[in-house]
């Protein structure tokens, strides 16, 4: 797999929460951090996502926001 995004993190699906239209996918990274993604039901089905499956989280953003108290 070759992609243009530079932020690719391998992890394991922890949880798949199916909603009316979308699916929330919680991925645990090797260090224990979690990444959450919202994707379509169609995509989740096509990727055969289920807890325990190894996946790649691919982060592509044109801007990153930072906030402070």
N, C-alpha and C positions, 0 to 999 in steps of 0.2 A: 504494500500500500504506500503510495507516494501522495503527499498532500502539501499545500502551500503553507498551512498553519504551522507556526513554530512551537506552540504550546500543546504538546501531546503527552498525556499522562495515562499510563496503564494502571488499571485497577480492577476491582471485582464488584459486580452488582450486589448490593446489600438488600435493596428493596425496590419493588416495582409497584407503584400505586396507580391504579387505573381510574381515571375520571370519566366524565361524560364524553369528552372530546379528546383530551390529551392524557398522557401518561407521565408521571413524575418518577424519574429514575435516580436512585441514590447509589453512588459509586464510592466505595472505600478505596483509598490509595494506600500504597505500601506503608507509609508512615502513620496511618490511622486517620488522616484527614478525610473528610467527605466532600464530594462534589455532587451537586444536585442539578439535574437537567430536566426540562420539560420538552417532550417530543410528542408527535402525533401517535395515535393508536396504531395507525397503519405502519409507521416506522418501527415501533416497538415490536409489532408482530413480524415484520420482515426481518428484523435482527434477532428474533427468537430470544428476547431478553427474559431472564429469570435470575433469581438470587443464586449466587455462586459462579455465574458466567463471567469469564475474563473479557474485559472490553477496554477500549481506548476512549478517554475523554479528550476531545479536540476543542481547544478554545481559540476562537478567532474574533478579535474585537478591534474596532477602529479607535476606541478610546477606553481608558481605564479611569474610573472616578475614585478619588480618595477623600475621606471625610474625617473630621476630628470633632471632639466635644468642646 
